[in-house]
Amino acid sequence: MKCRHCHAELSLQLMDLGSSPPSNAYLGAAQLAAPEKWYPLRVLACSQCWLVQTEDYAHYAELFSSDYAYFSSYSTSWLAHSKRYVDEVVRRFALSPASHVVEVAANDGYLLQYVQQAGIPCTGIEPTASTARAAREKGLSVVEAFFGVALARQLVAEGKAADLIAANNVLAHVPDINDFVAGFAELLKPHGVATFEFPHLMRLVADCQFDTIYHEHFSYLSLSAVHRLFEANGLCVFDVEELATHGGSLRVFAQRRDTGEHAVEATVARLLAVELNAGLTTPAYYEGFQSRADDVRDGLVTFLIEARRAGKRVGAYGAAAKGNTLLNYAGIRSGLLPWVVDRNPAKQGQYMPGSRIPIVDEARLQREKPDYVLILPWNLKAEVMSQLAYIREWGGQFVCAVPGLEVL
């Protein structure tokens, strides 16, 4: 396989997770009698541009289908994060009713609703019909398509060039990353700004966040790789912030290379130096990750087996994509984990892909009163523990598996 960005041959492996179905391919009851598609899940690092990426097996249209079940608005902490972002960029970049904001991967309108409330014209771009429909129900204008240069040029021709483009947790999700990034340079007004949020590769490696690896994530991003990628496709990084979201993310601020006026902040050189000193641009950085992930897998399986032998009841919370990676890599099925609670009605009554563990509503948790609740979306640990604090009334305890087994 060749690198998605620089086209160099790939040979340096970060991890091989065997095979699994797409992590958001939830199953209905009727599908339990049919086979599932499983794809190899192997992650390689480019030793030329240091873009970390999955091998190509599944087509993106299969991963982002019309019944895509991930809705951003079911996380209250993520809504609060999005509201703060809108408040900050409106103030920093003097956005007004004369401006135009575009969000790429607008999902269910979780962020653009706050742009709309601020009286600023906005457009969402969202390829999945289920989430686009939810965004339209909020009164938002949504273009239901995948983003790239062609769509950017179409929007500009329609008078929809952007003063600000937001792209949260989507840069990792695109197979043709060059065309995607080049589209931002096309869509931005001469002095417009684009912001990108994505999980930071350094945090993934440091905290053994291997469960964030799945087929929908084509790339695993560092500032070093993104800086090269943007420069090659018409953008210039002028600021970067480190965020706590998703276990440690970056928010990168970019402008057009030809017309942008923002001075490059010292934050950019500082973080590039941190990554360089950590060894991120050396093969040695990627060695040993597989064995650390195997230890996490073994720790969870051991805990579940011992809990069953001790007569303890275990349930899980959060039918998240990262949970599907973890469960399938560990080979966990309903015999060890009988159900997963999720607040999203679109997932309730369905089954986790691969493991086929049933997804239930919160009433099941309250009725069965398990001894342990395994939090699969560990990045929302504080939110989940607050929401489900009542399990302490019957002596219930919370469990997280990543970066190491912890009973809370």
N, C-alpha and C positions, 0 to 999 in steps of 0.2 A: 504494500500500500504506500502511496505517496502522501505527503503532508497536504492538508487542505489549504494551507496558506502559501507556503513557499515551494511545494511540490518535490521536496527532497524525499529520498527513500527513508522509510521508518523501520527501525529495528530495536530501539530502546523501549523495553516494556516497563510500565508502572505496575499493572496488575492484570491478572486473568481471573475473572469471576465465573468461568465456565460458560453456562448459557442460561437464559431466562426469557420469559415473554416480556414484551414492552411493559414498563412499570405502571402505566396508566390504562392498560387494557383490561379493565374490570369486567367480570363475567356476570351475565344474568343466569337465572336458574336453568333456562333452556339450554344454555351453552355448556353446562356441566357434562352433558352427554356427548359433547363433541371434542375433538382434539384442539389444542392450542398451538400457536406458532411460537417456537422458542428460537432465539438467535444467540450466537456466541456473543460474549460481552468481554472484550479485551481492550485495554487502554495502553496507548503507546505515546512516547514523547519524541518530538522532533529535535534532533541534536543540532539543527541549523538555526531554527527560529524559536525553539522551545515552546511551541504550541503542543499541549497535551490533548490527546483526542482518541475517540473510540474508533475501532475498525468499522468500515462500512458493511452493514448487512441488511438492516431494515430501512425501507424507504420512508422519508419523513411524512408522507401522506398517511401511512399506516400508524404513525406515532401520534399524529395530531388530527384525529378523526372528528367527524361531525358531532359525535356524542362524548367528546372530551370531558372528563369528569372533575378536573381541577378548577375550583372557583376560589379566587383570592379573597373574597369578602367574608369567608367563614373564619378568618383569623382576626380577632380584634386588635392584636398587637400590630399586625401588618397594616390594618386600616389606619391606626394611629401613626405608624411610620410614614405612610403615604401622605397623610394630612400634613405632617411636619415638613415633608419634602416640598409639597406644593407651596406652603407658606414661605419656605426659605427661598425657593427659586423665583417666586413672584417678587419678593423683596430684592433679592440680589441682582436680578436681571431686568428689573423695572417693567415687568409684564403688565399689560393693561387691556381694556376691551378692544384696543387697536391691534393687539398681538394675535398670533395663532399658535396654539400648542398642539402637537401631535404626539400620541403615545403609540409606539410599536409594541405589539403584544398587549393590548388593552384589557384582555381577559373580560371580566364581568363588569368593568367600569369602576373598579375599586379605587382608582387614582383619579381618573378624569372627572368623577363626580365632584371632586373638590375644586378642580379647575373651573368647571361649569358654575359651581356655587360662587366662585370669585368673579363671575361675569366675564370670563375670558373665553373667546371662541376656541373650540377644540375639536379634534377628529381622532378617533381611535382606529387602529389597524389591528385586526384580529382574525386569523384564519379559521378558528374553530367555531362552528355554527352554534353550539350550545352556549358558550360563554358570550359570543357576540349578541345573541338574542337577549341574554340577561343584561348586557350593557345598554342595548336599545330600550329595554324596559325602564331604564333610569333616565330616558330622554336623550341619550347620547347618540351622536352621529358616528357610525362605524362602517369602515370599509372591510369587507370580509374577504381577505386575500393574504397571501404570503408576501412579505416585504422584500424588495430588492431594487436594483437600479430602474427597471422598467416601470414599476409602480411609482417610484419616486418621481420620475419624469412625467408620468401621467398626472400626478397630484399637482406638480408645479404648473403644468399646462392648464389645470383647472383653477389656478389662482390660490392654491393651498400650500405654498411654501411656508416653512415653519420658522418662528422665532425661537422656539424651544422644542426639542424632540426628547421624550423620555423613553428609555428602554430598560425596564427592570427585569432581570432574570430571564433574558431572552437571547443574549449574545452567545451563550453556551448552547442554545437549542437549534442553531442553524447549520445545515450541512455545507452550503456555499457561503462561507464566512466572508470571503472577499467581496462578492456581489452585495451581500447584506450591508457591510460597512460602507461600501462605495455609495450605496443608496442614501445614506445619511448626508454625505457630502453633496449629493444632488438635491436633496429636499430642503436643506438648510438655506435660509436667507443669508446674504453675504456676511452678516455679523451675528448670525444665530448661534445657538449653543445646543449641543446634544449631551445628555447624561446617560451613563450606562451603569447599572448595578449588576454585580455577578459575584458568586462565591469565590473567595481568593484561594488559589491553588496552594499557597503557603499554609493556610489554615487546614485545608484538606489533608495535606501531608503531615503536618505537625500533630493534628488531633485524630489521625487515622479515620477520617470521615469517608471511608470507602463506600458507605451506603448512599452517598450522593452521586455515585457512578451509576448511570443507567442509560438506556439507548437514546432517550430524548436529549441527553446531554452529549452533544457531539464533541464539545471542547471543554477543557478545564483550564482556567485562565489565570495568568499572572500579569502584573503590570508590564513586565519585560516583554512578554509576547504581544500584549495588546498595544503597547507603544509602537512596536515594529509593524503590526498589522494595520494600525490606523495611519501611520506615516505612508504606507504603501498604497493606501486607498483614499487619499485626499483629506484626511483629518489630522489635527494636531491636538495632543493631550496638553491641557493647560492647568489642570488641578486634579487632585485625587484625595479622597477621604476614606479612612478605614471605618467600617461599620460592624456592629455586632450581629446583624441579621444573618440568618442561615448559617450560623456557626462561624461567622467571620467573612465579611464581604468587602468589596471595594465599590466606591462610587467614583467613576471617572468622568471628568468634564472635558469635552472636546469641542473644537471649532474647525471651520474650514481652513485648510493650510494656506489657501490663496488669499483669503480676505479677512480672516479672524483678527480681532484687535486685542484680545485679552492677553495680558502678560503671563508667561509661564511661571507658575508658583514654585517655590522651593520644595513643596511637598512632593513634586514629581521626582526630582533628582534624589531626594531623601529616600523614598520608598524603592526606587530602582537600586540604590546602593544597598539597602537592607536585603533585597532579593539576591543581589550579587554576592554579598557577604555570606548569605545562607547557603550558597552553592547551587542555587536553582538552575543556573546555566551550566551545570556539570552533570555527567552521567551518574556520579556517585550519589547525588541527591535522591535519585529514584530507587536506589537499591534498598532492599529490606522492607519495603512497604507491604509486599504480599504477606510476609510472615507475621507482621504486626496485625494485619487484617484477619489472618487465620486465627490468631489468638483471641480476637474479639468474637469471632464466630464460635469458637470452641467454648468460650466463657458463657455465652448466652445459652448454647445447647446444654451445657452442664447444669446451669442454673435451672432450666426448665425441667430437665430430667429429675434432678434432685427434689424440686418442688412437687412434682407428680408423685414420687416415691414417698414423700413426707405427707401426702394427702392434702397439699395446699392447692388452692384454686388460683389460676392465673388468667387474666384477660388482658387485652391490649387496647390502647387508645390511639386513634389517628391512622386512617387507612391511606397513609402518605406513600408517594412513589419511593422514597428512601426506605420505608418499611418493607416494601416489596423486594427491593434489592437485598436487604438484610435477610429476610425470611427465606428467599429462594436460594441465596448463597449458603445459608446454614441448613437448608433442607427441612425447615420447620413446617409441619402440617397441623391440622386441627386436633390431632391426638395430643399434642403438647400445648397448643394455643387454640382454644375452641372458638374464639370470636374476637373481632376488633370493633370497637365503638368508633363512630364518626358522626360529626354534627351535620355533614352535608347530605341532604335528602337524596341527592343524585347518586350517592354511593350506597346508601342504606338499602338492604335487600339484595345487594350484589355480593360478589365473592372476589377475594384478592386474586390477582392473576398468578398462576403458577401454584401457589400454596392452596388455593381454593378455600381459604378460611372465610367464613361468612362475616359480612359487615352488618352491624346492628346499630340501633339507636341507643341513646344513653339510658333509657329505661331498663335495658338488659343489665347494665352495670349496677344500677340501683337495686334491681331485683335479686341478682345473684351474689352481690357483696363479696367479690373475690378478695383473696388475701394479698394479691399483688396485681398492680396495673402497670404493664410494660408500655412506656411512652415511646412510640415509634418515631414521631417527629420531634426528636430531642432538641432541635433548635427552638421549639415552642415550649420547652419544659416548664418555665416559670408560669406561662399563661395557663397551661394544662393543669399544673398542680394547684393553682389558684381556683380554676374553674371546678375542679373535682376535689376540692379540699374536704368535702363531706365523707370521703372514704375513710378518713381518720376515725370517724365515729364508730366504725366496726373493727378498727385495728388494721385497716388496709394500708399498704405501703406502695410507693411508686418505685419503678425500676427503669433505669436507662442502660443500654448496652454499649453505646458509643460515647467516648473513645475507649471505655472499659466498663465492665459491669459494675453498676452502682445501685444499691438499694437505699432509697431516700426516705 
